[in-house]
């Protein structure tokens, strides 16, 4: 019996050592930050576009703000060769994927790619079903740092098994690759994905609208669902216990700067992704964004809330219909708190210390994270005017 216990202990140690050596345990200790091509460009992507995006990361200060990953979504692949190797579309990517990854790495950035757990991607290009280990080896050889793995054309596949298969393939390939599970939340991945993926989608696809929702059926009988940011926000309530360093709830990519979202709506959208400890994956055309949008997505004080190393996902602490209070505990013991006004008019809102887990009778400083200024010292509560469809985001310390 002792011999069996010893053997099992050595086996566990060996497996943990292998995983540590590959670096997978160190991935996504804070929510990943980057840019993904899908929200703006859909399938219309190419090598020159992606290189230009990487250059803008440097020129516009996005890298300095913390954004690392440049991710090409669906549409880069075209077919498989006679040996089953996945092939990039040479008309779109004439230099090949490895060359593109090398270019992105030369800028001090990281490179991400897309595939699907089914036999086809959502854009009807070859998926990874049956080729998981072969594709993982290809990604490792190209220098991929991030894999978004979708859930189209999967039939009656079992989601946990399908994602574990690709996760094992990535580990076997030997290159630490952040694994983004894009299963749309249909099988509650937060209950099974920790230990498999580094982040997992909790909802259907986001769209750049305040409160929209729609379902459509394509010719391939693939159901496409998409919803606006406030509907997505409502679906995050109660998921906070599943998130933490290395494993994050993902309410989908950012739409800041897209569609007809107002300034206040863009600020609210970005603020919530920060307080939710959500991955900050930009989805706008950063080549053409306004100075206003750039200022929002590079706000260092909001980003610091998102990237706080404690890794707590913020939670709703009060819901008064159109008026909500959200709070996130930070590593230094302070709180990020957000007053959210869903109504059509400005409103005065407040919260008490006890609601956010602080001693009610003590005095704390309050700092406005969008004005980037200390407001003053307060005891017991804080009150502020909050714009329609907007937020006031403060740090209480």
TORKOL-4160 file (C-alpha; in steps of 0.2 Angstrom, whole numbers, padded with zeros to 4 digits, m for minus):
397
<pt num="1" X="0000" Y="0000" Z="0000"/>
<pt num="2" X="0014" Y="0012" Z="0005"/>
<pt num="3" X="0023" Y="0008" Z="m0012"/>
<pt num="4" X="0007" Y="0012" Z="m0021"/>
<pt num="5" X="0005" Y="0029" Z="m0012"/>
<pt num="6" X="0023" Y="0033" Z="m0016"/>
<pt num="7" X="0021" Y="0029" Z="m0034"/>
<pt num="8" X="0005" Y="0040" Z="m0035"/>
<pt num="9" X="0013" Y="0054" Z="m0026"/>
<pt num="10" X="0028" Y="0053" Z="m0038"/>
<pt num="11" X="0016" Y="0053" Z="m0053"/>
<pt num="12" X="0007" Y="0068" Z="m0047"/>
<pt num="13" X="0023" Y="0077" Z="m0044"/>
<pt num="14" X="0030" Y="0073" Z="m0061"/>
<pt num="15" X="0014" Y="0079" Z="m0069"/>
<pt num="16" X="0014" Y="0095" Z="m0059"/>
<pt num="17" X="0032" Y="0098" Z="m0064"/>
<pt num="18" X="0029" Y="0095" Z="m0082"/>
<pt num="19" X="0014" Y="0108" Z="m0082"/>
<pt num="20" X="0025" Y="0120" Z="m0072"/>
<pt num="21" X="0039" Y="0118" Z="m0084"/>
<pt num="22" X="0028" Y="0122" Z="m0099"/>
<pt num="23" X="0022" Y="0138" Z="m0091"/>
<pt num="24" X="0003" Y="0135" Z="m0092"/>
<pt num="25" X="0001" Y="0138" Z="m0073"/>
<pt num="26" X="0007" Y="0156" Z="m0076"/>
<pt num="27" X="m0005" Y="0161" Z="m0089"/>
<pt num="28" X="m0018" Y="0174" Z="m0087"/>
<pt num="29" X="m0015" Y="0179" Z="m0069"/>
<pt num="30" X="m0024" Y="0195" Z="m0073"/>
<pt num="31" X="m0038" Y="0196" Z="m0086"/>
<pt num="32" X="m0030" Y="0196" Z="m0104"/>
<pt num="33" X="m0029" Y="0213" Z="m0113"/>
<pt num="34" X="m0028" Y="0214" Z="m0132"/>
<pt num="35" X="m0038" Y="0216" Z="m0148"/>
<pt num="36" X="m0048" Y="0204" Z="m0158"/>
<pt num="37" X="m0053" Y="0207" Z="m0176"/>
<pt num="38" X="m0071" Y="0200" Z="m0176"/>
<pt num="39" X="m0082" Y="0214" Z="m0169"/>
<pt num="40" X="m0077" Y="0226" Z="m0183"/>
<pt num="41" X="m0070" Y="0216" Z="m0198"/>
<pt num="42" X="m0079" Y="0199" Z="m0197"/>
<pt num="43" X="m0071" Y="0188" Z="m0210"/>
<pt num="44" X="m0063" Y="0202" Z="m0219"/>
<pt num="45" X="m0045" Y="0201" Z="m0212"/>
<pt num="46" X="m0028" Y="0201" Z="m0220"/>
<pt num="47" X="m0010" Y="0202" Z="m0216"/>
<pt num="48" X="m0008" Y="0220" Z="m0219"/>
<pt num="49" X="m0022" Y="0225" Z="m0208"/>
<pt num="50" X="m0016" Y="0215" Z="m0193"/>
<pt num="51" X="0002" Y="0222" Z="m0195"/>
<pt num="52" X="m0006" Y="0239" Z="m0195"/>
<pt num="53" X="m0015" Y="0235" Z="m0179"/>
<pt num="54" X="0001" Y="0229" Z="m0171"/>
<pt num="55" X="0009" Y="0246" Z="m0176"/>
<pt num="56" X="m0005" Y="0256" Z="m0168"/>
<pt num="57" X="m0003" Y="0247" Z="m0152"/>
<pt num="58" X="0014" Y="0255" Z="m0151"/>
<pt num="59" X="0009" Y="0272" Z="m0159"/>
<pt num="60" X="m0007" Y="0275" Z="m0149"/>
<pt num="61" X="0000" Y="0269" Z="m0132"/>
<pt num="62" X="m0010" Y="0253" Z="m0131"/>
<pt num="63" X="0004" Y="0242" Z="m0127"/>
<pt num="64" X="0010" Y="0255" Z="m0113"/>
<pt num="65" X="m0008" Y="0254" Z="m0106"/>
<pt num="66" X="m0007" Y="0235" Z="m0104"/>
<pt num="67" X="m0014" Y="0228" Z="m0120"/>
<pt num="68" X="m0004" Y="0213" Z="m0126"/>
<pt num="69" X="m0013" Y="0201" Z="m0138"/>
<pt num="70" X="m0017" Y="0204" Z="m0156"/>
<pt num="71" X="m0029" Y="0191" Z="m0161"/>
<pt num="72" X="m0035" Y="0186" Z="m0178"/>
<pt num="73" X="m0052" Y="0178" Z="m0178"/>
<pt num="74" X="m0062" Y="0168" Z="m0190"/>
<pt num="75" X="m0057" Y="0169" Z="m0209"/>
<pt num="76" X="m0038" Y="0166" Z="m0209"/>
<pt num="77" X="m0039" Y="0148" Z="m0213"/>
<pt num="78" X="m0044" Y="0141" Z="m0230"/>
<pt num="79" X="m0042" Y="0122" Z="m0231"/>
<pt num="80" X="m0031" Y="0107" Z="m0226"/>
<pt num="81" X="m0017" Y="0099" Z="m0236"/>
<pt num="82" X="m0017" Y="0080" Z="m0240"/>
<pt num="83" X="m0009" Y="0077" Z="m0223"/>
<pt num="84" X="m0022" Y="0086" Z="m0214"/>
<pt num="85" X="m0012" Y="0101" Z="m0210"/>
<pt num="86" X="m0022" Y="0117" Z="m0208"/>
<pt num="87" X="m0018" Y="0130" Z="m0222"/>
<pt num="88" X="m0019" Y="0149" Z="m0221"/>
<pt num="89" X="m0027" Y="0158" Z="m0235"/>
<pt num="90" X="m0012" Y="0164" Z="m0245"/>
<pt num="91" X="m0022" Y="0178" Z="m0253"/>
<pt num="92" X="m0025" Y="0186" Z="m0236"/>
<pt num="93" X="m0009" Y="0180" Z="m0228"/>
<pt num="94" X="0004" Y="0179" Z="m0241"/>
<pt num="95" X="0019" Y="0178" Z="m0229"/>
<pt num="96" X="0011" Y="0165" Z="m0219"/>
<pt num="97" X="0005" Y="0164" Z="m0201"/>
<pt num="98" X="0022" Y="0161" Z="m0193"/>
<pt num="99" X="0029" Y="0177" Z="m0202"/>
<pt num="100" X="0014" Y="0187" Z="m0195"/>
<pt num="101" X="0017" Y="0180" Z="m0177"/>
<pt num="102" X="0035" Y="0185" Z="m0179"/>
<pt num="103" X="0031" Y="0203" Z="m0184"/>
<pt num="104" X="0019" Y="0205" Z="m0169"/>
<pt num="105" X="0032" Y="0197" Z="m0157"/>
<pt num="106" X="0045" Y="0210" Z="m0164"/>
<pt num="107" X="0034" Y="0224" Z="m0157"/>
<pt num="108" X="0034" Y="0216" Z="m0140"/>
<pt num="109" X="0016" Y="0210" Z="m0142"/>
<pt num="110" X="0008" Y="0193" Z="m0142"/>
<pt num="111" X="m0001" Y="0184" Z="m0156"/>
<pt num="112" X="m0018" Y="0175" Z="m0155"/>
<pt num="113" X="m0028" Y="0164" Z="m0167"/>
<pt num="114" X="m0045" Y="0157" Z="m0169"/>
<pt num="115" X="m0052" Y="0139" Z="m0172"/>
<pt num="116" X="m0068" Y="0129" Z="m0168"/>
<pt num="117" X="m0072" Y="0113" Z="m0158"/>
<pt num="118" X="m0083" Y="0108" Z="m0173"/>
<pt num="119" X="m0080" Y="0102" Z="m0190"/>
<pt num="120" X="m0082" Y="0119" Z="m0197"/>
<pt num="121" X="m0079" Y="0137" Z="m0190"/>
<pt num="122" X="m0094" Y="0149" Z="m0188"/>
<pt num="123" X="m0088" Y="0156" Z="m0205"/>
<pt num="124" X="m0088" Y="0138" Z="m0213"/>
<pt num="125" X="m0069" Y="0136" Z="m0214"/>
<pt num="126" X="m0061" Y="0120" Z="m0207"/>
<pt num="127" X="m0063" Y="0117" Z="m0188"/>
<pt num="128" X="m0052" Y="0107" Z="m0177"/>
<pt num="129" X="m0063" Y="0092" Z="m0174"/>
<pt num="130" X="m0052" Y="0077" Z="m0177"/>
<pt num="131" X="m0037" Y="0087" Z="m0179"/>
<pt num="132" X="m0034" Y="0094" Z="m0161"/>
<pt num="133" X="m0017" Y="0088" Z="m0158"/>
<pt num="134" X="m0011" Y="0092" Z="m0176"/>
<pt num="135" X="m0018" Y="0110" Z="m0175"/>
<pt num="136" X="m0010" Y="0113" Z="m0158"/>
<pt num="137" X="0007" Y="0108" Z="m0165"/>
<pt num="138" X="0005" Y="0120" Z="m0179"/>
<pt num="139" X="0000" Y="0134" Z="m0167"/>
<pt num="140" X="0015" Y="0130" Z="m0156"/>
<pt num="141" X="0026" Y="0130" Z="m0171"/>
<pt num="142" X="0020" Y="0147" Z="m0177"/>
<pt num="143" X="0022" Y="0155" Z="m0160"/>
<pt num="144" X="0004" Y="0157" Z="m0156"/>
<pt num="145" X="0001" Y="0164" Z="m0138"/>
<pt num="146" X="m0018" Y="0164" Z="m0137"/>
<pt num="147" X="m0032" Y="0153" Z="m0145"/>
<pt num="148" X="m0050" Y="0157" Z="m0146"/>
<pt num="149" X="m0059" Y="0141" Z="m0148"/>
<pt num="150" X="m0077" Y="0143" Z="m0154"/>
<pt num="151" X="m0093" Y="0131" Z="m0153"/>
<pt num="152" X="m0101" Y="0131" Z="m0171"/>
<pt num="153" X="m0105" Y="0115" Z="m0180"/>
<pt num="154" X="m0102" Y="0104" Z="m0165"/>
<pt num="155" X="m0118" Y="0094" Z="m0167"/>
<pt num="156" X="m0121" Y="0083" Z="m0151"/>
<pt num="157" X="m0103" Y="0085" Z="m0145"/>
<pt num="158" X="m0100" Y="0086" Z="m0126"/>
<pt num="159" X="m0093" Y="0103" Z="m0122"/>
<pt num="160" X="m0082" Y="0099" Z="m0107"/>
<pt num="161" X="m0074" Y="0084" Z="m0117"/>
<pt num="162" X="m0071" Y="0094" Z="m0133"/>
<pt num="163" X="m0063" Y="0108" Z="m0124"/>
<pt num="164" X="m0053" Y="0096" Z="m0113"/>
<pt num="165" X="m0046" Y="0087" Z="m0128"/>
<pt num="166" X="m0040" Y="0104" Z="m0136"/>
<pt num="167" X="m0033" Y="0109" Z="m0119"/>
<pt num="168" X="m0023" Y="0093" Z="m0118"/>
<pt num="169" X="m0017" Y="0095" Z="m0136"/>
<pt num="170" X="m0010" Y="0112" Z="m0132"/>
<pt num="171" X="m0001" Y="0106" Z="m0116"/>
<pt num="172" X="0006" Y="0092" Z="m0127"/>
<pt num="173" X="0012" Y="0104" Z="m0140"/>
<pt num="174" X="0023" Y="0112" Z="m0126"/>
<pt num="175" X="0020" Y="0131" Z="m0129"/>
<pt num="176" X="0010" Y="0140" Z="m0116"/>
<pt num="177" X="m0005" Y="0147" Z="m0125"/>
<pt num="178" X="m0019" Y="0156" Z="m0117"/>
<pt num="179" X="m0035" Y="0145" Z="m0120"/>
<pt num="180" X="m0051" Y="0156" Z="m0123"/>
<pt num="181" X="m0067" Y="0145" Z="m0122"/>
<pt num="182" X="m0080" Y="0152" Z="m0133"/>
<pt num="183" X="m0095" Y="0141" Z="m0130"/>
<pt num="184" X="m0107" Y="0155" Z="m0127"/>
<pt num="185" X="m0112" Y="0150" Z="m0109"/>
<pt num="186" X="m0124" Y="0137" Z="m0115"/>
<pt num="187" X="m0118" Y="0123" Z="m0104"/>
<pt num="188" X="m0113" Y="0134" Z="m0089"/>
<pt num="189" X="m0094" Y="0133" Z="m0093"/>
<pt num="190" X="m0090" Y="0142" Z="m0076"/>
<pt num="191" X="m0095" Y="0126" Z="m0068"/>
<pt num="192" X="m0082" Y="0115" Z="m0077"/>
<pt num="193" X="m0070" Y="0126" Z="m0087"/>
<pt num="194" X="m0058" Y="0131" Z="m0073"/>
<pt num="195" X="m0043" Y="0120" Z="m0075"/>
<pt num="196" X="m0047" Y="0118" Z="m0094"/>
<pt num="197" X="m0048" Y="0136" Z="m0100"/>
<pt num="198" X="m0041" Y="0152" Z="m0095"/>
<pt num="199" X="m0057" Y="0161" Z="m0099"/>
<pt num="200" X="m0074" Y="0156" Z="m0105"/>
<pt num="201" X="m0088" Y="0165" Z="m0113"/>
<pt num="202" X="m0103" Y="0167" Z="m0102"/>
<pt num="203" X="m0116" Y="0174" Z="m0115"/>
<pt num="204" X="m0120" Y="0175" Z="m0133"/>
<pt num="205" X="m0111" Y="0187" Z="m0144"/>
<pt num="206" X="m0111" Y="0205" Z="m0139"/>
<pt num="207" X="m0117" Y="0219" Z="m0151"/>
<pt num="208" X="m0113" Y="0238" Z="m0149"/>
<pt num="209" X="m0130" Y="0243" Z="m0142"/>
<pt num="210" X="m0137" Y="0247" Z="m0125"/>
<pt num="211" X="m0151" Y="0235" Z="m0123"/>
<pt num="212" X="m0154" Y="0225" Z="m0139"/>
<pt num="213" X="m0157" Y="0206" Z="m0142"/>
<pt num="214" X="m0159" Y="0196" Z="m0157"/>
<pt num="215" X="m0159" Y="0178" Z="m0164"/>
<pt num="216" X="m0156" Y="0173" Z="m0182"/>
<pt num="217" X="m0154" Y="0156" Z="m0191"/>
<pt num="218" X="m0142" Y="0155" Z="m0205"/>
<pt num="219" X="m0143" Y="0144" Z="m0220"/>
<pt num="220" X="m0132" Y="0132" Z="m0212"/>
<pt num="221" X="m0144" Y="0130" Z="m0198"/>
<pt num="222" X="m0132" Y="0138" Z="m0186"/>
<pt num="223" X="m0141" Y="0148" Z="m0173"/>
<pt num="224" X="m0133" Y="0165" Z="m0170"/>
<pt num="225" X="m0138" Y="0175" Z="m0155"/>
<pt num="226" X="m0132" Y="0192" Z="m0150"/>
<pt num="227" X="m0137" Y="0204" Z="m0136"/>
<pt num="228" X="m0133" Y="0222" Z="m0130"/>
<pt num="229" X="m0121" Y="0226" Z="m0116"/>
<pt num="230" X="m0134" Y="0229" Z="m0102"/>
<pt num="231" X="m0142" Y="0212" Z="m0105"/>
<pt num="232" X="m0125" Y="0204" Z="m0105"/>
<pt num="233" X="m0121" Y="0213" Z="m0088"/>
<pt num="234" X="m0137" Y="0206" Z="m0080"/>
<pt num="235" X="m0131" Y="0188" Z="m0084"/>
<pt num="236" X="m0115" Y="0191" Z="m0074"/>
<pt num="237" X="m0123" Y="0192" Z="m0058"/>
<pt num="238" X="m0119" Y="0177" Z="m0047"/>
<pt num="239" X="m0104" Y="0171" Z="m0057"/>
<pt num="240" X="m0091" Y="0181" Z="m0047"/>
<pt num="241" X="m0086" Y="0165" Z="m0036"/>
<pt num="242" X="m0080" Y="0156" Z="m0052"/>
<pt num="243" X="m0067" Y="0169" Z="m0057"/>
<pt num="244" X="m0049" Y="0172" Z="m0051"/>
<pt num="245" X="m0031" Y="0172" Z="m0057"/>
<pt num="246" X="m0029" Y="0161" Z="m0072"/>
<pt num="247" X="m0047" Y="0158" Z="m0075"/>
<pt num="248" X="m0060" Y="0172" Z="m0079"/>
<pt num="249" X="m0078" Y="0174" Z="m0084"/>
<pt num="250" X="m0079" Y="0182" Z="m0101"/>
<pt num="251" X="m0094" Y="0192" Z="m0105"/>
<pt num="252" X="m0087" Y="0194" Z="m0123"/>
<pt num="253" X="m0076" Y="0207" Z="m0132"/>
<pt num="254" X="m0077" Y="0226" Z="m0130"/>
<pt num="255" X="m0088" Y="0236" Z="m0141"/>
<pt num="256" X="m0082" Y="0253" Z="m0135"/>
<pt num="257" X="m0080" Y="0264" Z="m0150"/>
<pt num="258" X="m0092" Y="0254" Z="m0161"/>
<pt num="259" X="m0110" Y="0257" Z="m0166"/>
<pt num="260" X="m0120" Y="0271" Z="m0159"/>
<pt num="261" X="m0115" Y="0270" Z="m0141"/>
<pt num="262" X="m0114" Y="0287" Z="m0133"/>
<pt num="263" X="m0099" Y="0293" Z="m0123"/>
<pt num="264" X="m0108" Y="0289" Z="m0106"/>
<pt num="265" X="m0113" Y="0272" Z="m0113"/>
<pt num="266" X="m0095" Y="0268" Z="m0118"/>
<pt num="267" X="m0088" Y="0274" Z="m0101"/>
<pt num="268" X="m0101" Y="0263" Z="m0093"/>
<pt num="269" X="m0097" Y="0248" Z="m0104"/>
<pt num="270" X="m0078" Y="0249" Z="m0101"/>
<pt num="271" X="m0080" Y="0252" Z="m0082"/>
<pt num="272" X="m0091" Y="0237" Z="m0080"/>
<pt num="273" X="m0078" Y="0226" Z="m0089"/>
<pt num="274" X="m0065" Y="0233" Z="m0077"/>
<pt num="275" X="m0075" Y="0230" Z="m0061"/>
<pt num="276" X="m0080" Y="0213" Z="m0067"/>
<pt num="277" X="m0062" Y="0208" Z="m0070"/>
<pt num="278" X="m0067" Y="0203" Z="m0088"/>
<pt num="279" X="m0054" Y="0201" Z="m0102"/>
<pt num="280" X="m0052" Y="0218" Z="m0110"/>
<pt num="281" X="m0051" Y="0213" Z="m0128"/>
<pt num="282" X="m0054" Y="0228" Z="m0139"/>
<pt num="283" X="m0066" Y="0225" Z="m0154"/>
<pt num="284" X="m0066" Y="0242" Z="m0162"/>
<pt num="285" X="m0056" Y="0249" Z="m0177"/>
<pt num="286" X="m0042" Y="0256" Z="m0168"/>
<pt num="287" X="m0035" Y="0264" Z="m0184"/>
<pt num="288" X="m0049" Y="0276" Z="m0184"/>
<pt num="289" X="m0055" Y="0278" Z="m0166"/>
<pt num="290" X="m0058" Y="0295" Z="m0159"/>
<pt num="291" X="m0047" Y="0303" Z="m0146"/>
<pt num="292" X="m0062" Y="0301" Z="m0134"/>
<pt num="293" X="m0062" Y="0282" Z="m0137"/>
<pt num="294" X="m0044" Y="0281" Z="m0135"/>
<pt num="295" X="m0045" Y="0290" Z="m0118"/>
<pt num="296" X="m0058" Y="0278" Z="m0112"/>
<pt num="297" X="m0049" Y="0262" Z="m0116"/>
<pt num="298" X="m0032" Y="0268" Z="m0110"/>
<pt num="299" X="m0039" Y="0275" Z="m0093"/>
<pt num="300" X="m0025" Y="0269" Z="m0081"/>
<pt num="301" X="m0035" Y="0270" Z="m0066"/>
<pt num="302" X="m0050" Y="0260" Z="m0073"/>
<pt num="303" X="m0037" Y="0247" Z="m0080"/>
<pt num="304" X="m0029" Y="0245" Z="m0063"/>
<pt num="305" X="m0046" Y="0240" Z="m0056"/>
<pt num="306" X="m0047" Y="0226" Z="m0070"/>
<pt num="307" X="m0029" Y="0221" Z="m0068"/>
<pt num="308" X="m0029" Y="0221" Z="m0049"/>
<pt num="309" X="m0019" Y="0205" Z="m0044"/>
<pt num="310" X="m0031" Y="0199" Z="m0031"/>
<pt num="311" X="m0042" Y="0194" Z="m0045"/>
<pt num="312" X="m0059" Y="0197" Z="m0037"/>
<pt num="313" X="m0073" Y="0199" Z="m0049"/>
<pt num="314" X="m0085" Y="0213" Z="m0044"/>
<pt num="315" X="m0102" Y="0210" Z="m0039"/>
<pt num="316" X="m0119" Y="0219" Z="m0038"/>
<pt num="317" X="m0122" Y="0224" Z="m0020"/>
<pt num="318" X="m0139" Y="0234" Z="m0023"/>
<pt num="319" X="m0152" Y="0234" Z="m0036"/>
<pt num="320" X="m0165" Y="0248" Z="m0035"/>
<pt num="321" X="m0172" Y="0245" Z="m0053"/>
<pt num="322" X="m0164" Y="0257" Z="m0064"/>
<pt num="323" X="m0151" Y="0261" Z="m0051"/>
<pt num="324" X="m0137" Y="0249" Z="m0046"/>
<pt num="325" X="m0122" Y="0249" Z="m0035"/>
<pt num="326" X="m0107" Y="0237" Z="m0039"/>
<pt num="327" X="m0091" Y="0234" Z="m0029"/>
<pt num="328" X="m0075" Y="0225" Z="m0031"/>
<pt num="329" X="m0062" Y="0221" Z="m0018"/>
<pt num="330" X="m0044" Y="0226" Z="m0022"/>
<pt num="331" X="m0028" Y="0219" Z="m0016"/>
<pt num="332" X="m0024" Y="0233" Z="m0004"/>
<pt num="333" X="m0040" Y="0232" Z="0005"/>
<pt num="334" X="m0049" Y="0246" Z="m0004"/>
<pt num="335" X="m0064" Y="0245" Z="m0014"/>
<pt num="336" X="m0069" Y="0250" Z="m0032"/>
<pt num="337" X="m0087" Y="0255" Z="m0032"/>
<pt num="338" X="m0098" Y="0260" Z="m0046"/>
<pt num="339" X="m0115" Y="0269" Z="m0046"/>
<pt num="340" X="m0124" Y="0264" Z="m0062"/>
<pt num="341" X="m0139" Y="0274" Z="m0069"/>
<pt num="342" X="m0149" Y="0264" Z="m0082"/>
<pt num="343" X="m0163" Y="0277" Z="m0082"/>
<pt num="344" X="m0167" Y="0291" Z="m0096"/>
<pt num="345" X="m0162" Y="0305" Z="m0084"/>
<pt num="346" X="m0148" Y="0310" Z="m0073"/>
<pt num="347" X="m0150" Y="0305" Z="m0055"/>
<pt num="348" X="m0142" Y="0307" Z="m0038"/>
<pt num="349" X="m0136" Y="0291" Z="m0030"/>
<pt num="350" X="m0127" Y="0285" Z="m0015"/>
<pt num="351" X="m0120" Y="0270" Z="m0006"/>
<pt num="352" X="m0115" Y="0266" Z="0012"/>
<pt num="353" X="m0098" Y="0258" Z="0017"/>
<pt num="354" X="m0107" Y="0243" Z="0025"/>
<pt num="355" X="m0114" Y="0239" Z="0007"/>
<pt num="356" X="m0096" Y="0237" Z="0001"/>
<pt num="357" X="m0089" Y="0228" Z="0016"/>
<pt num="358" X="m0081" Y="0242" Z="0025"/>
<pt num="359" X="m0083" Y="0248" Z="0043"/>
<pt num="360" X="m0098" Y="0260" Z="0043"/>
<pt num="361" X="m0091" Y="0272" Z="0056"/>
<pt num="362" X="m0074" Y="0275" Z="0049"/>
<pt num="363" X="m0068" Y="0289" Z="0037"/>
<pt num="364" X="m0061" Y="0285" Z="0020"/>
<pt num="365" X="m0054" Y="0294" Z="0005"/>
<pt num="366" X="m0064" Y="0294" Z="m0011"/>
<pt num="367" X="m0056" Y="0295" Z="m0028"/>
<pt num="368" X="m0066" Y="0297" Z="m0044"/>
<pt num="369" X="m0057" Y="0286" Z="m0057"/>
<pt num="370" X="m0064" Y="0295" Z="m0072"/>
<pt num="371" X="m0060" Y="0312" Z="m0066"/>
<pt num="372" X="m0044" Y="0305" Z="m0060"/>
<pt num="373" X="m0045" Y="0316" Z="m0044"/>
<pt num="374" X="m0047" Y="0314" Z="m0025"/>
<pt num="375" X="m0064" Y="0320" Z="m0020"/>
<pt num="376" X="m0062" Y="0321" Z="m0002"/>
<pt num="377" X="m0064" Y="0312" Z="0015"/>
<pt num="378" X="m0081" Y="0304" Z="0019"/>
<pt num="379" X="m0088" Y="0295" Z="0034"/>
<pt num="380" X="m0101" Y="0281" Z="0032"/>
<pt num="381" X="m0107" Y="0285" Z="0014"/>
<pt num="382" X="m0104" Y="0293" Z="m0003"/>
<pt num="383" X="m0117" Y="0303" Z="m0014"/>
<pt num="384" X="m0115" Y="0309" Z="m0032"/>
<pt num="385" X="m0124" Y="0314" Z="m0047"/>
<pt num="386" X="m0124" Y="0300" Z="m0060"/>
<pt num="387" X="m0128" Y="0304" Z="m0079"/>
<pt num="388" X="m0141" Y="0294" Z="m0088"/>
<pt num="389" X="m0135" Y="0278" Z="m0095"/>
<pt num="390" X="m0119" Y="0282" Z="m0086"/>
<pt num="391" X="m0108" Y="0278" Z="m0071"/>
<pt num="392" X="m0098" Y="0286" Z="m0057"/>
<pt num="393" X="m0083" Y="0274" Z="m0053"/>
<pt num="394" X="m0074" Y="0278" Z="m0037"/>
<pt num="395" X="m0060" Y="0270" Z="m0026"/>
<pt num="396" X="m0064" Y="0270" Z="m0008"/>
<pt num="397" X="m0047" Y="0269" Z="0002"/>
